[in-house]
Amino acid sequence: MSKSAEKTYARLRVASNLRKAREAAGLSQEDLAIKAGFHRTYVSQIERAVNNATIDNICRLAEFLGVDVHELFIDPHQQ
């Protein structure tokens, strides 16, 4: 797998897992964004794998979702 494909795959993992965790928490993108101090479009961009979120921001989102950050990096097809 090329380096760019690996990066894209990592974004897709975070995107899928973030969406699942957010929905499991019963939060809209806007609700999560407000709690974590982000703009709604930022959360949307992460969930669509458009934005390359920093690890600090991913940790912040995990904290407000009540999940361990490693859960956002797990292969969603192996859960």
mmCIF file of the N, C-alpha and C atoms, coordinates in Angstrom:
data_MODEL
# 
_entry.id   MODEL 
# 
loop_
_atom_site.group_PDB 
_atom_site.id 
_atom_site.type_symbol 
_atom_site.label_atom_id 
_atom_site.label_alt_id 
_atom_site.label_comp_id 
_atom_site.label_asym_id 
_atom_site.label_entity_id 
_atom_site.label_seq_id 
_atom_site.pdbx_PDB_ins_code 
_atom_site.Cartn_x 
_atom_site.Cartn_y 
_atom_site.Cartn_z 
_atom_site.occupancy 
_atom_site.B_iso_or_equiv 
_atom_site.pdbx_formal_charge 
_atom_site.auth_seq_id 
_atom_site.auth_comp_id 
_atom_site.auth_asym_id 
_atom_site.auth_atom_id 
_atom_site.pdbx_PDB_model_num 
ATOM 1   N N  . MET A 1 1  ? 0.853   -1.170 0.000  1.00 0.00 ? 1  MET A N  1 
ATOM 2   C CA . MET A 1 1  ? 0.000   0.000  0.000  1.00 0.00 ? 1  MET A CA 1 
ATOM 3   C C  . MET A 1 1  ? 0.902   1.238  0.000  1.00 0.00 ? 1  MET A C  1 
ATOM 4   N N  . SER A 1 2  ? 0.600   2.187  -0.853 1.00 0.00 ? 2  SER A N  1 
ATOM 5   C CA . SER A 1 2  ? 1.402   3.404  -0.929 1.00 0.00 ? 2  SER A CA 1 
ATOM 6   C C  . SER A 1 2  ? 1.170   4.268  0.310  1.00 0.00 ? 2  SER A C  1 
ATOM 7   N N  . LYS A 1 3  ? 2.099   5.191  0.529  1.00 0.00 ? 3  LYS A N  1 
ATOM 8   C CA . LYS A 1 3  ? 1.987   6.087  1.692  1.00 0.00 ? 3  LYS A CA 1 
ATOM 9   C C  . LYS A 1 3  ? 0.699   6.903  1.647  1.00 0.00 ? 3  LYS A C  1 
ATOM 10  N N  . SER A 1 4  ? 0.322   7.407  0.477  1.00 0.00 ? 4  SER A N  1 
ATOM 11  C CA . SER A 1 4  ? -0.904  8.216  0.389  1.00 0.00 ? 4  SER A CA 1 
ATOM 12  C C  . SER A 1 4  ? -2.138  7.352  0.622  1.00 0.00 ? 4  SER A C  1 
ATOM 13  N N  . ALA A 1 5  ? -2.108  6.111  0.161  1.00 0.00 ? 5  ALA A N  1 
ATOM 14  C CA . ALA A 1 5  ? -3.235  5.205  0.399  1.00 0.00 ? 5  ALA A CA 1 
ATOM 15  C C  . ALA A 1 5  ? -3.351  4.885  1.881  1.00 0.00 ? 5  ALA A C  1 
ATOM 16  N N  . GLU A 1 6  ? -2.211  4.719  2.571  1.00 0.00 ? 6  GLU A N  1 
ATOM 17  C CA . GLU A 1 6  ? -2.235  4.460  4.006  1.00 0.00 ? 6  GLU A CA 1 
ATOM 18  C C  . GLU A 1 6  ? -2.853  5.638  4.752  1.00 0.00 ? 6  GLU A C  1 
ATOM 19  N N  . LYS A 1 7  ? -2.496  6.851  4.344  1.00 0.00 ? 7  LYS A N  1 
ATOM 20  C CA . LYS A 1 7  ? -3.052  8.037  4.987  1.00 0.00 ? 7  LYS A CA 1 
ATOM 21  C C  . LYS A 1 7  ? -4.556  8.097  4.775  1.00 0.00 ? 7  LYS A C  1 
ATOM 22  N N  . THR A 1 8  ? -4.978  7.846  3.558  1.00 0.00 ? 8  THR A N  1 
ATOM 23  C CA . THR A 1 8  ? -6.405  7.873  3.260  1.00 0.00 ? 8  THR A CA 1 
ATOM 24  C C  . THR A 1 8  ? -7.126  6.801  4.055  1.00 0.00 ? 8  THR A C  1 
ATOM 25  N N  . TYR A 1 9  ? -6.538  5.612  4.152  1.00 0.00 ? 9  TYR A N  1 
ATOM 26  C CA . TYR A 1 9  ? -7.158  4.519  4.901  1.00 0.00 ? 9  TYR A CA 1 
ATOM 27  C C  . TYR A 1 9  ? -7.292  4.889  6.381  1.00 0.00 ? 9  TYR A C  1 
ATOM 28  N N  . ALA A 1 10 ? -6.281  5.539  6.931  1.00 0.00 ? 10 ALA A N  1 
ATOM 29  C CA . ALA A 1 10 ? -6.349  5.956  8.339  1.00 0.00 ? 10 ALA A CA 1 
ATOM 30  C C  . ALA A 1 10 ? -7.476  6.967  8.539  1.00 0.00 ? 10 ALA A C  1 
ATOM 31  N N  . ARG A 1 11 ? -7.607  7.903  7.614  1.00 0.00 ? 11 ARG A N  1 
ATOM 32  C CA . ARG A 1 11 ? -8.702  8.880  7.705  1.00 0.00 ? 11 ARG A CA 1 
ATOM 33  C C  . ARG A 1 11 ? -10.053 8.182  7.641  1.00 0.00 ? 11 ARG A C  1 
ATOM 34  N N  . LEU A 1 12 ? -10.169 7.193  6.749  1.00 0.00 ? 12 LEU A N  1 
ATOM 35  C CA . LEU A 1 12 ? -11.432 6.466  6.619  1.00 0.00 ? 12 LEU A CA 1 
ATOM 36  C C  . LEU A 1 12 ? -11.763 5.687  7.888  1.00 0.00 ? 12 LEU A C  1 
ATOM 37  N N  . ARG A 1 13 ? -10.748 5.125  8.534  1.00 0.00 ? 13 ARG A N  1 
ATOM 38  C CA . ARG A 1 13 ? -10.964 4.420  9.808  1.00 0.00 ? 13 ARG A CA 1 
ATOM 39  C C  . ARG A 1 13 ? -11.517 5.377  10.856 1.00 0.00 ? 13 ARG A C  1 
ATOM 40  N N  . VAL A 1 14 ? -10.831 6.498  11.016 1.00 0.00 ? 14 VAL A N  1 
ATOM 41  C CA . VAL A 1 14 ? -11.270 7.482  12.013 1.00 0.00 ? 14 VAL A CA 1 
ATOM 42  C C  . VAL A 1 14 ? -12.664 7.989  11.664 1.00 0.00 ? 14 VAL A C  1 
ATOM 43  N N  . ALA A 1 15 ? -12.903 8.260  10.403 1.00 0.00 ? 15 ALA A N  1 
ATOM 44  C CA . ALA A 1 15 ? -14.205 8.779  9.972  1.00 0.00 ? 15 ALA A CA 1 
ATOM 45  C C  . ALA A 1 15 ? -15.325 7.809  10.344 1.00 0.00 ? 15 ALA A C  1 
ATOM 46  N N  . SER A 1 16 ? -15.161 6.554  9.985  1.00 0.00 ? 16 SER A N  1 
ATOM 47  C CA . SER A 1 16 ? -16.187 5.549  10.251 1.00 0.00 ? 16 SER A CA 1 
ATOM 48  C C  . SER A 1 16 ? -16.402 5.345  11.744 1.00 0.00 ? 16 SER A C  1 
ATOM 49  N N  . ASN A 1 17 ? -15.313 5.229  12.478 1.00 0.00 ? 17 ASN A N  1 
ATOM 50  C CA . ASN A 1 17 ? -15.426 4.982  13.915 1.00 0.00 ? 17 ASN A CA 1 
ATOM 51  C C  . ASN A 1 17 ? -15.960 6.193  14.675 1.00 0.00 ? 17 ASN A C  1 
ATOM 52  N N  . LEU A 1 18 ? -15.595 7.377  14.234 1.00 0.00 ? 18 LEU A N  1 
ATOM 53  C CA . LEU A 1 18 ? -16.113 8.588  14.869 1.00 0.00 ? 18 LEU A CA 1 
ATOM 54  C C  . LEU A 1 18 ? -17.621 8.674  14.684 1.00 0.00 ? 18 LEU A C  1 
ATOM 55  N N  . ARG A 1 19 ? -18.071 8.418  13.469 1.00 0.00 ? 19 ARG A N  1 
ATOM 56  C CA . ARG A 1 19 ? -19.509 8.468  13.188 1.00 0.00 ? 19 ARG A CA 1 
ATOM 57  C C  . ARG A 1 19 ? -20.269 7.443  14.053 1.00 0.00 ? 19 ARG A C  1 
ATOM 58  N N  . LYS A 1 20 ? -19.746 6.225  14.114 1.00 0.00 ? 20 LYS A N  1 
ATOM 59  C CA . LYS A 1 20 ? -20.401 5.182  14.919 1.00 0.00 ? 20 LYS A CA 1 
ATOM 60  C C  . LYS A 1 20 ? -20.452 5.561  16.393 1.00 0.00 ? 20 LYS A C  1 
ATOM 61  N N  . ALA A 1 21 ? -19.357 6.071  16.919 1.00 0.00 ? 21 ALA A N  1 
ATOM 62  C CA . ALA A 1 21 ? -19.304 6.463  18.333 1.00 0.00 ? 21 ALA A CA 1 
ATOM 63  C C  . ALA A 1 21 ? -20.235 7.632  18.612 1.00 0.00 ? 21 ALA A C  1 
ATOM 64  N N  . ARG A 1 22 ? -20.272 8.588  17.692 1.00 0.00 ? 22 ARG A N  1 
ATOM 65  C CA . ARG A 1 22 ? -21.153 9.753  17.867 1.00 0.00 ? 22 ARG A CA 1 
ATOM 66  C C  . ARG A 1 22 ? -22.616 9.328  17.858 1.00 0.00 ? 22 ARG A C  1 
ATOM 67  N N  . GLU A 1 23 ? -22.972 8.491  16.909 1.00 0.00 ? 23 GLU A N  1 
ATOM 68  C CA . GLU A 1 23 ? -24.357 8.020  16.829 1.00 0.00 ? 23 GLU A CA 1 
ATOM 69  C C  . GLU A 1 23 ? -24.722 7.169  18.046 1.00 0.00 ? 23 GLU A C  1 
ATOM 70  N N  . ALA A 1 24 ? -23.781 6.337  18.513 1.00 0.00 ? 24 ALA A N  1 
ATOM 71  C CA . ALA A 1 24 ? -24.035 5.514  19.701 1.00 0.00 ? 24 ALA A CA 1 
ATOM 72  C C  . ALA A 1 24 ? -24.251 6.379  20.937 1.00 0.00 ? 24 ALA A C  1 
ATOM 73  N N  . ALA A 1 25 ? -23.598 7.538  20.952 1.00 0.00 ? 25 ALA A N  1 
ATOM 74  C CA . ALA A 1 25 ? -23.758 8.478  22.067 1.00 0.00 ? 25 ALA A CA 1 
ATOM 75  C C  . ALA A 1 25 ? -25.025 9.309  21.923 1.00 0.00 ? 25 ALA A C  1 
ATOM 76  N N  . GLY A 1 26 ? -25.713 9.178  20.792 1.00 0.00 ? 26 GLY A N  1 
ATOM 77  C CA . GLY A 1 26 ? -26.940 9.924  20.571 1.00 0.00 ? 26 GLY A CA 1 
ATOM 78  C C  . GLY A 1 26 ? -26.715 11.397 20.303 1.00 0.00 ? 26 GLY A C  1 
ATOM 79  N N  . LEU A 1 27 ? -25.568 11.714 19.717 1.00 0.00 ? 27 LEU A N  1 
ATOM 80  C CA . LEU A 1 27 ? -25.232 13.112 19.451 1.00 0.00 ? 27 LEU A CA 1 
ATOM 81  C C  . LEU A 1 27 ? -25.264 13.409 17.961 1.00 0.00 ? 27 LEU A C  1 
ATOM 82  N N  . SER A 1 28 ? -25.698 14.606 17.626 1.00 0.00 ? 28 SER A N  1 
ATOM 83  C CA . SER A 1 28 ? -25.577 15.080 16.248 1.00 0.00 ? 28 SER A CA 1 
ATOM 84  C C  . SER A 1 28 ? -24.150 15.599 16.072 1.00 0.00 ? 28 SER A C  1 
ATOM 85  N N  . GLN A 1 29 ? -23.770 15.839 14.833 1.00 0.00 ? 29 GLN A N  1 
ATOM 86  C CA . GLN A 1 29 ? -22.459 16.441 14.586 1.00 0.00 ? 29 GLN A CA 1 
ATOM 87  C C  . GLN A 1 29 ? -22.351 17.784 15.296 1.00 0.00 ? 29 GLN A C  1 
ATOM 88  N N  . GLU A 1 30 ? -23.430 18.535 15.257 1.00 0.00 ? 30 GLU A N  1 
ATOM 89  C CA . GLU A 1 30 ? -23.428 19.849 15.898 1.00 0.00 ? 30 GLU A CA 1 
ATOM 90  C C  . GLU A 1 30 ? -23.286 19.725 17.415 1.00 0.00 ? 30 GLU A C  1 
ATOM 91  N N  . ASP A 1 31 ? -24.002 18.766 18.015 1.00 0.00 ? 31 ASP A N  1 
ATOM 92  C CA . ASP A 1 31 ? -23.898 18.564 19.466 1.00 0.00 ? 31 ASP A CA 1 
ATOM 93  C C  . ASP A 1 31 ? -22.462 18.234 19.868 1.00 0.00 ? 31 ASP A C  1 
ATOM 94  N N  . LEU A 1 32 ? -21.849 17.306 19.145 1.00 0.00 ? 32 LEU A N  1 
ATOM 95  C CA . LEU A 1 32 ? -20.470 16.917 19.454 1.00 0.00 ? 32 LEU A CA 1 
ATOM 96  C C  . LEU A 1 32 ? -19.527 18.089 19.258 1.00 0.00 ? 32 LEU A C  1 
ATOM 97  N N  . ALA A 1 33 ? -19.702 18.802 18.176 1.00 0.00 ? 33 ALA A N  1 
ATOM 98  C CA . ALA A 1 33 ? -18.832 19.946 17.893 1.00 0.00 ? 33 ALA A CA 1 
ATOM 99  C C  . ALA A 1 33 ? -18.916 20.987 19.012 1.00 0.00 ? 33 ALA A C  1 
ATOM 100 N N  . ILE A 1 34 ? -20.111 21.296 19.450 1.00 0.00 ? 34 ILE A N  1 
ATOM 101 C CA . ILE A 1 34 ? -20.280 22.282 20.517 1.00 0.00 ? 34 ILE A CA 1 
ATOM 102 C C  . ILE A 1 34 ? -19.607 21.807 21.802 1.00 0.00 ? 34 ILE A C  1 
ATOM 103 N N  . LYS A 1 35 ? -19.834 20.537 22.162 1.00 0.00 ? 35 LYS A N  1 
ATOM 104 C CA . LYS A 1 35 ? -19.231 20.000 23.392 1.00 0.00 ? 35 LYS A CA 1 
ATOM 105 C C  . LYS A 1 35 ? -17.704 20.052 23.339 1.00 0.00 ? 35 LYS A C  1 
ATOM 106 N N  . ALA A 1 36 ? -17.149 19.722 22.162 1.00 0.00 ? 36 ALA A N  1 
ATOM 107 C CA . ALA A 1 36 ? -15.695 19.647 22.029 1.00 0.00 ? 36 ALA A CA 1 
ATOM 108 C C  . ALA A 1 36 ? -15.059 20.991 21.665 1.00 0.00 ? 36 ALA A C  1 
ATOM 109 N N  . GLY A 1 37 ? -15.893 21.989 21.384 1.00 0.00 ? 37 GLY A N  1 
ATOM 110 C CA . GLY A 1 37 ? -15.372 23.315 21.069 1.00 0.00 ? 37 GLY A CA 1 
ATOM 111 C C  . GLY A 1 37 ? -14.942 23.483 19.623 1.00 0.00 ? 37 GLY A C  1 
ATOM 112 N N  . PHE A 1 38 ? -15.579 22.714 18.726 1.00 0.00 ? 38 PHE A N  1 
ATOM 113 C CA . PHE A 1 38 ? -15.277 22.804 17.303 1.00 0.00 ? 38 PHE A CA 1 
ATOM 114 C C  . PHE A 1 38 ? -16.496 23.326 16.549 1.00 0.00 ? 38 PHE A C  1 
ATOM 115 N N  . HIS A 1 39 ? -16.288 23.674 15.299 1.00 0.00 ? 39 HIS A N  1 
ATOM 116 C CA . HIS A 1 39 ? -17.395 24.040 14.425 1.00 0.00 ? 39 HIS A CA 1 
ATOM 117 C C  . HIS A 1 39 ? -18.002 22.762 13.857 1.00 0.00 ? 39 HIS A C  1 
ATOM 118 N N  . ARG A 1 40 ? -19.304 22.781 13.619 1.00 0.00 ? 40 ARG A N  1 
ATOM 119 C CA . ARG A 1 40 ? -19.998 21.599 13.108 1.00 0.00 ? 40 ARG A CA 1 
ATOM 120 C C  . ARG A 1 40 ? -19.383 21.097 11.813 1.00 0.00 ? 40 ARG A C  1 
ATOM 121 N N  . THR A 1 41 ? -18.986 22.019 10.950 1.00 0.00 ? 41 THR A N  1 
ATOM 122 C CA . THR A 1 41 ? -18.431 21.586 9.668  1.00 0.00 ? 41 THR A CA 1 
ATOM 123 C C  . THR A 1 41 ? -17.104 20.843 9.843  1.00 0.00 ? 41 THR A C  1 
ATOM 124 N N  . TYR A 1 42 ? -16.369 21.140 10.898 1.00 0.00 ? 42 TYR A N  1 
ATOM 125 C CA . TYR A 1 42 ? -15.107 20.441 11.157 1.00 0.00 ? 42 TYR A CA 1 
ATOM 126 C C  . TYR A 1 42 ? -15.388 18.969 11.460 1.00 0.00 ? 42 TYR A C  1 
ATOM 127 N N  . VAL A 1 43 ? -16.374 18.703 12.305 1.00 0.00 ? 43 VAL A N  1 
ATOM 128 C CA . VAL A 1 43 ? -16.739 17.322 12.622 1.00 0.00 ? 43 VAL A CA 1 
ATOM 129 C C  . VAL A 1 43 ? -17.232 16.624 11.356 1.00 0.00 ? 43 VAL A C  1 
ATOM 130 N N  . SER A 1 44 ? -18.021 17.310 10.570 1.00 0.00 ? 44 SER A N  1 
ATOM 131 C CA . SER A 1 44 ? -18.507 16.749 9.313  1.00 0.00 ? 44 SER A CA 1 
ATOM 132 C C  . SER A 1 44 ? -17.347 16.396 8.385  1.00 0.00 ? 44 SER A C  1 
ATOM 133 N N  . GLN A 1 45 ? -16.366 17.268 8.289  1.00 0.00 ? 45 GLN A N  1 
ATOM 134 C CA . GLN A 1 45 ? -15.216 17.016 7.423  1.00 0.00 ? 45 GLN A CA 1 
ATOM 135 C C  . GLN A 1 45 ? -14.411 15.805 7.897  1.00 0.00 ? 45 GLN A C  1 
ATOM 136 N N  . ILE A 1 46 ? -14.270 15.645 9.194  1.00 0.00 ? 46 ILE A N  1 
ATOM 137 C CA . ILE A 1 46 ? -13.558 14.477 9.719  1.00 0.00 ? 46 ILE A CA 1 
ATOM 138 C C  . ILE A 1 46 ? -14.343 13.207 9.404  1.00 0.00 ? 46 ILE A C  1 
ATOM 139 N N  . GLU A 1 47 ? -15.655 13.242 9.596  1.00 0.00 ? 47 GLU A N  1 
ATOM 140 C CA . GLU A 1 47 ? -16.484 12.065 9.339  1.00 0.00 ? 47 GLU A CA 1 
ATOM 141 C C  . GLU A 1 47 ? -16.540 11.702 7.854  1.00 0.00 ? 47 GLU A C  1 
ATOM 142 N N  . ARG A 1 48 ? -16.257 12.648 6.992  1.00 0.00 ? 48 ARG A N  1 
ATOM 143 C CA . ARG A 1 48 ? -16.230 12.370 5.553  1.00 0.00 ? 48 ARG A CA 1 
ATOM 144 C C  . ARG A 1 48 ? -14.806 12.125 5.057  1.00 0.00 ? 48 ARG A C  1 
ATOM 145 N N  . ALA A 1 49 ? -13.845 12.102 5.979  1.00 0.00 ? 49 ALA A N  1 
ATOM 146 C CA . ALA A 1 49 ? -12.427 11.874 5.675  1.00 0.00 ? 49 ALA A CA 1 
ATOM 147 C C  . ALA A 1 49 ? -11.858 12.954 4.760  1.00 0.00 ? 49 ALA A C  1 
ATOM 148 N N  . VAL A 1 50 ? -12.424 14.152 4.844  1.00 0.00 ? 50 VAL A N  1 
ATOM 149 C CA . VAL A 1 50 ? -11.960 15.281 4.047  1.00 0.00 ? 50 VAL A CA 1 
ATOM 150 C C  . VAL A 1 50 ? -10.835 16.003 4.778  1.00 0.00 ? 50 VAL A C  1 
ATOM 151 N N  . ASN A 1 51 ? -10.965 16.109 6.081  1.00 0.00 ? 51 ASN A N  1 
ATOM 152 C CA . ASN A 1 51 ? -10.014 16.852 6.897  1.00 0.00 ? 51 ASN A CA 1 
ATOM 153 C C  . ASN A 1 51 ? -9.057  15.897 7.595  1.00 0.00 ? 51 ASN A C  1 
ATOM 154 N N  . ASN A 1 52 ? -7.800  16.249 7.612  1.00 0.00 ? 52 ASN A N  1 
ATOM 155 C CA . ASN A 1 52 ? -6.785  15.475 8.309  1.00 0.00 ? 52 ASN A CA 1 
ATOM 156 C C  . ASN A 1 52 ? -6.678  16.023 9.734  1.00 0.00 ? 52 ASN A C  1 
ATOM 157 N N  . ALA A 1 53 ? -7.476  15.484 10.633 1.00 0.00 ? 53 ALA A N  1 
ATOM 158 C CA . ALA A 1 53 ? -7.530  15.972 12.012 1.00 0.00 ? 53 ALA A CA 1 
ATOM 159 C C  . ALA A 1 53 ? -6.232  15.659 12.744 1.00 0.00 ? 53 ALA A C  1 
ATOM 160 N N  . THR A 1 54 ? -5.860  16.546 13.646 1.00 0.00 ? 54 THR A N  1 
ATOM 161 C CA . THR A 1 54 ? -4.671  16.293 14.457 1.00 0.00 ? 54 THR A CA 1 
ATOM 162 C C  . THR A 1 54 ? -5.001  15.254 15.517 1.00 0.00 ? 54 THR A C  1 
ATOM 163 N N  . ILE A 1 55 ? -3.976  14.609 16.022 1.00 0.00 ? 55 ILE A N  1 
ATOM 164 C CA . ILE A 1 55 ? -4.173  13.614 17.079 1.00 0.00 ? 55 ILE A CA 1 
ATOM 165 C C  . ILE A 1 55 ? -4.764  14.279 18.319 1.00 0.00 ? 55 ILE A C  1 
ATOM 166 N N  . ASP A 1 56 ? -4.386  15.510 18.588 1.00 0.00 ? 56 ASP A N  1 
ATOM 167 C CA . ASP A 1 56 ? -4.943  16.223 19.741 1.00 0.00 ? 56 ASP A CA 1 
ATOM 168 C C  . ASP A 1 56 ? -6.453  16.393 19.591 1.00 0.00 ? 56 ASP A C  1 
ATOM 169 N N  . ASN A 1 57 ? -6.902  16.743 18.390 1.00 0.00 ? 57 ASN A N  1 
ATOM 170 C CA . ASN A 1 57 ? -8.338  16.928 18.170 1.00 0.00 ? 57 ASN A CA 1 
ATOM 171 C C  . ASN A 1 57 ? -9.084  15.599 18.187 1.00 0.00 ? 57 ASN A C  1 
ATOM 172 N N  . ILE A 1 58 ? -8.460  14.550 17.686 1.00 0.00 ? 58 ILE A N  1 
ATOM 173 C CA . ILE A 1 58 ? -9.087  13.231 17.740 1.00 0.00 ? 58 ILE A CA 1 
ATOM 174 C C  . ILE A 1 58 ? -9.228  12.786 19.193 1.00 0.00 ? 58 ILE A C  1 
ATOM 175 N N  . CYS A 1 59 ? -8.211  13.033 19.994 1.00 0.00 ? 59 CYS A N  1 
ATOM 176 C CA . CYS A 1 59 ? -8.279  12.704 21.428 1.00 0.00 ? 59 CYS A CA 1 
ATOM 177 C C  . CYS A 1 59 ? -9.386  13.497 22.110 1.00 0.00 ? 59 CYS A C  1 
ATOM 178 N N  . ARG A 1 60 ? -9.522  14.741 21.748 1.00 0.00 ? 60 ARG A N  1 
ATOM 179 C CA . ARG A 1 60 ? -10.556 15.612 22.326 1.00 0.00 ? 60 ARG A CA 1 
ATOM 180 C C  . ARG A 1 60 ? -11.955 15.093 21.977 1.00 0.00 ? 60 ARG A C  1 
ATOM 181 N N  . LEU A 1 61 ? -12.157 14.691 20.728 1.00 0.00 ? 61 LEU A N  1 
ATOM 182 C CA . LEU A 1 61 ? -13.449 14.143 20.318 1.00 0.00 ? 61 LEU A CA 1 
ATOM 183 C C  . LEU A 1 61 ? -13.734 12.834 21.052 1.00 0.00 ? 61 LEU A C  1 
ATOM 184 N N  . ALA A 1 62 ? -12.732 11.977 21.168 1.00 0.00 ? 62 ALA A N  1 
ATOM 185 C CA . ALA A 1 62 ? -12.911 10.707 21.882 1.00 0.00 ? 62 ALA A CA 1 
ATOM 186 C C  . ALA A 1 62 ? -13.314 10.960 23.332 1.00 0.00 ? 62 ALA A C  1 
ATOM 187 N N  . GLU A 1 63 ? -12.679 11.932 23.948 1.00 0.00 ? 63 GLU A N  1 
ATOM 188 C CA . GLU A 1 63 ? -12.995 12.269 25.340 1.00 0.00 ? 63 GLU A CA 1 
ATOM 189 C C  . GLU A 1 63 ? -14.468 12.663 25.494 1.00 0.00 ? 63 GLU A C  1 
ATOM 190 N N  . PHE A 1 64 ? -14.952 13.502 24.608 1.00 0.00 ? 64 PHE A N  1 
ATOM 191 C CA . PHE A 1 64 ? -16.341 13.951 24.706 1.00 0.00 ? 64 PHE A CA 1 
ATOM 192 C C  . PHE A 1 64 ? -17.340 12.881 24.285 1.00 0.00 ? 64 PHE A C  1 
ATOM 193 N N  . LEU A 1 65 ? -16.861 11.874 23.561 1.00 0.00 ? 65 LEU A N  1 
ATOM 194 C CA . LEU A 1 65 ? -17.719 10.749 23.202 1.00 0.00 ? 65 LEU A CA 1 
ATOM 195 C C  . LEU A 1 65 ? -17.677 9.651  24.265 1.00 0.00 ? 65 LEU A C  1 
ATOM 196 N N  . GLY A 1 66 ? -16.739 9.772  25.197 1.00 0.00 ? 66 GLY A N  1 
ATOM 197 C CA . GLY A 1 66 ? -16.623 8.778  26.257 1.00 0.00 ? 66 GLY A CA 1 
ATOM 198 C C  . GLY A 1 66 ? -16.024 7.466  25.785 1.00 0.00 ? 66 GLY A C  1 
ATOM 199 N N  . VAL A 1 67 ? -15.162 7.537  24.757 1.00 0.00 ? 67 VAL A N  1 
ATOM 200 C CA . VAL A 1 67 ? -14.493 6.331  24.271 1.00 0.00 ? 67 VAL A CA 1 
ATOM 201 C C  . VAL A 1 67 ? -12.986 6.529  24.365 1.00 0.00 ? 67 VAL A C  1 
ATOM 202 N N  . ASP A 1 68 ? -12.267 5.412  24.461 1.00 0.00 ? 68 ASP A N  1 
ATOM 203 C CA . ASP A 1 68 ? -10.814 5.482  24.442 1.00 0.00 ? 68 ASP A CA 1 
ATOM 204 C C  . ASP A 1 68 ? -10.384 5.821  23.019 1.00 0.00 ? 68 ASP A C  1 
ATOM 205 N N  . VAL A 1 69 ? -9.400  6.647  22.884 1.00 0.00 ? 69 VAL A N  1 
ATOM 206 C CA . VAL A 1 69 ? -8.982  7.113  21.558 1.00 0.00 ? 69 VAL A CA 1 
ATOM 207 C C  . VAL A 1 69 ? -8.611  5.955  20.637 1.00 0.00 ? 69 VAL A C  1 
ATOM 208 N N  . HIS A 1 70 ? -8.106  4.868  21.178 1.00 0.00 ? 70 HIS A N  1 
ATOM 209 C CA . HIS A 1 70 ? -7.714  3.747  20.306 1.00 0.00 ? 70 HIS A CA 1 
ATOM 210 C C  . HIS A 1 70 ? -8.907  3.183  19.539 1.00 0.00 ? 70 HIS A C  1 
ATOM 211 N N  . GLU A 1 71 ? -10.122 3.345  20.092 1.00 0.00 ? 71 GLU A N  1 
ATOM 212 C CA . GLU A 1 71 ? -11.320 2.840  19.417 1.00 0.00 ? 71 GLU A CA 1 
ATOM 213 C C  . GLU A 1 71 ? -11.580 3.558  18.096 1.00 0.00 ? 71 GLU A C  1 
ATOM 214 N N  . LEU A 1 72 ? -11.064 4.751  17.945 1.00 0.00 ? 72 LEU A N  1 
ATOM 215 C CA . LEU A 1 72 ? -11.264 5.499  16.712 1.00 0.00 ? 72 LEU A CA 1 
ATOM 216 C C  . LEU A 1 72 ? -10.292 5.069  15.608 1.00 0.00 ? 72 LEU A C  1 
ATOM 217 N N  . PHE A 1 73 ? -9.301  4.256  15.982 1.00 0.00 ? 73 PHE A N  1 
ATOM 218 C CA . PHE A 1 73 ? -8.311  3.800  15.009 1.00 0.00 ? 73 PHE A CA 1 
ATOM 219 C C  . PHE A 1 73 ? -8.443  2.323  14.641 1.00 0.00 ? 73 PHE A C  1 
ATOM 220 N N  . ILE A 1 74 ? -9.362  1.622  15.278 1.00 0.00 ? 74 ILE A N  1 
ATOM 221 C CA . ILE A 1 74 ? -9.564  0.198  15.008 1.00 0.00 ? 74 ILE A CA 1 
ATOM 222 C C  . ILE A 1 74 ? -10.152 0.020  13.610 1.00 0.00 ? 74 ILE A C  1 
ATOM 223 N N  . ASP A 1 75 ? -9.758  -1.058 12.941 1.00 0.00 ? 75 ASP A N  1 
ATOM 224 C CA . ASP A 1 75 ? -10.320 -1.361 11.621 1.00 0.00 ? 75 ASP A CA 1 
ATOM 225 C C  . ASP A 1 75 ? -11.802 -1.624 11.786 1.00 0.00 ? 75 ASP A C  1 
ATOM 226 N N  . PRO A 1 76 ? -12.663 -0.793 11.196 1.00 0.00 ? 76 PRO A N  1 
ATOM 227 C CA . PRO A 1 76 ? -14.117 -0.947 11.395 1.00 0.00 ? 76 PRO A CA 1 
ATOM 228 C C  . PRO A 1 76 ? -14.665 -2.260 10.824 1.00 0.00 ? 76 PRO A C  1 
ATOM 229 N N  . HIS A 1 77 ? -13.930 -2.899 9.935  1.00 0.00 ? 77 HIS A N  1 
ATOM 230 C CA . HIS A 1 77 ? -14.393 -4.151 9.333  1.00 0.00 ? 77 HIS A CA 1 
ATOM 231 C C  . HIS A 1 77 ? -14.064 -5.349 10.217 1.00 0.00 ? 77 HIS A C  1 
ATOM 232 N N  . GLN A 1 78 ? -13.258 -5.137 11.253 1.00 0.00 ? 78 GLN A N  1 
ATOM 233 C CA . GLN A 1 78 ? -12.864 -6.232 12.133 1.00 0.00 ? 78 GLN A CA 1 
ATOM 234 C C  . GLN A 1 78 ? -13.488 -6.104 13.514 1.00 0.00 ? 78 GLN A C  1 
ATOM 235 N N  . GLN A 1 79 ? -14.479 -5.279 13.645 1.00 0.00 ? 79 GLN A N  1 
ATOM 236 C CA . GLN A 1 79 ? -15.130 -5.095 14.955 1.00 0.00 ? 79 GLN A CA 1 
ATOM 237 C C  . GLN A 1 79 ? -16.260 -6.067 15.124 1.00 0.00 ? 79 GLN A C  1 
# 
